[in-house]
Amino acid sequence: MRYRDAKKLHNEDQVRVKKTGQVLSVVETAVTPKTVTVLCDNGEKYHHTEIE
């Protein structure tokens, strides 16, 4: 996912992990100038490039 799309994510939005294809819900996002970290309902944090 691109940075500009990832920073628009809201709680409970659905995302898919690129590596596994698993669909997860967003719990929280942390936006920095070059990175978006997404905490999902499985307890894992993902970099914005790891999800779609």
N, C-alpha and C positions, 0 to 999 in steps of 0.2 A: 504494500500500500504506500502511496506517496505521502510525504510529510503533510502537505496541505490538506489532504483528505483525512489523514489520521487525527489531526488536531481538531477536527469537527466532530469526532466521535462523542457520543453521550452514553451515560449509564444505560445498561440493558440493550444496547445495540448489538447485533450479531456480527461476529467476525469469524473467519476461517483461518486456521493455522496452515500455512503453505506446506510444511513438511509432512504433516499427518492427515490433513484434510478435516480435522476435527472442528466442529462448529461450537463456538463458545460465546458467552455473553460478557460484555464489558462491565467491569465493576468500577474502575477508576482509570483516569488518564493523567499522566504527568508530562507537561509540555516544556521543553527547553528550546533554545534558539535553533538547534539542529536535529533534535531527536524527540520522538514521542514514545513514551513507555506506557504500555497498556496492561493493566492488571485485569485478569479474566476470572471467571467464576470457578476455575479449577485451581486457583491460588498461584498460578504462574504469571510472571511478568514477561511481556513480549516487546521487542523492538518493532517499530512500525513497519520495517521491511520484512518481518517474519509472518505478517498476517495479510489477508486480502479481504 
